[in-house]
């Protein structure tokens, strides 16, 4: 199915050349944006833009997920507790939540290119600074600031891609973006596997700080952000943003540049000589009160009956989905490290024929550690506590790669299954299967069965969360959909923060605690899907969202 998705994407590109749009030699009067961007063509400019988007999409994945591979190795260097690890896993999401609305306003005020260029540059600097953190709270602060900053260029990138393509090519571009995100999820554990197990030690400042492999890994994870910054610099401002600001001449020059790059012709041969004004936001931007009042008038129907009840239900579904998928996904490297440590240090001495259960292995490691799996005490001899750095087994990284790949396959299958069994049935089934997998982990004994259950859980919860956008299309009118999607995405990030913070707290009480939380969240999400209203009209079929 993954290869089929790639084949479909390339087929779309081929189809463009077989069926070209009719373009007049010259437009007699002002044209709207869609006509102007269509005349600019689709070709080299758009392919180069996809190359620029690749490091930008990787930077989002690396920013939110890289820390999960660092935690076992950084535990002794920074004296990390389990709660510290939960904070580190959640701080990027917390930073994104805190500035979601702020960045939307700034992007609409100053432009897409500026926010992307400076945003990725400062995010890269912040990511690079994390490798010099010598205390847990300094690292936590840097990760929070990392999330605060990267939320801006990410939002600007989404807008830029929509505003640099016409309706025909917009959805296709977002399909490629989904592929890039999937590649980022797979490549991250591969890079971690290459870097983190190495025995590198670099002394800085006369031995004041040691730069070891996990710090090098964090430094390498900042490279996509700097590459995205450099790549975005070569592209023009969004022509649609320029039109929104009433800068028609500048917008026309951008269209000419795109046309010239795509066709290889002189920019003066571009057939459009004038462009219609779409909006006029200059007067609104002069008065912030009027702009906020207008924004509230657009949002107000969302918080009135019956929309408010549907918004709460869909938001809770998204909350349950992200509590599950992001908690398990980000904690799996730590849990697999604990399992491997248990098997290496205890299993060969205490068990010869039987394999202990998943929770027993984690519980033993928790009970014999000061912080978590990589430190222990010899209670019999009353030896002082010693922190032993984790020896990361290659199985930890292989398991993470398998889980990421399963998620890619899950996303690919969702596109087909959603048309076969329907949105609501698919989402409810996914959450039910996810809850069953989470419950089964308690009785799982072998590493392969644990890996299989975790992989299926992440895939099912990811499919359920991804399909929520389609449910929003069915339940909200066109003018409210974008805001509804934004709000549910913000609630989803809150779920990621809550899940990662509650996981270590519940784990300290009992190993079963976090899995009860995650399984219950999946069951509640499945139940909420069943109470969502059915789509009444067959004529108002949802269209694929970009």
Secondary structure, DSSP 8 states (H G I E B T S, - for coil): -HHHHHHHHHHHHHHHHHS-----SS-SS-B-HHHHHHHT-SSHHHHHHHHHHHHHHHHHHHHHHTHHHHHHHHHHHHT--HHHHHHHHHHHHHHHHHTHHHHHHHHHHH-HHHHHHHHHHHHHHHHHHHTT--SHHHHHHHHHHHHHHHHHHHHHHHHHHHHSS-HHHHHHHHHHHHHHHHHHHHHHHHHHHHHTTS--EEEETTTTEEEEHHHHHHHHHTHHHHHHHHHHHTS---HHHHHHTT-HHHHHHHHHHHHHHHH-S-GGG-S---B------HHHHT-HHHHHHHHHHHHGGGGSTTHHHHHHHHHHHHHHHHHHHHHHHHHHHHHHHHHHHHIIIIIHHH-SS----HHHHHHHHHHT-SSSTTEE--TTTT---EE------HHHHHHHHHHHHHHHHHHHHHHHHHHHH-HHHHHHHHHHHHHHHHHHTTT--SHHHHHHHHHHHHHHHHHHHHHHHHHHHHHS-HHHHHHHHHHHHHHHHHHHHHHHHHHHHHHHH-HHHHHHHHHHHHHHHHHHHHHS-----SSS------
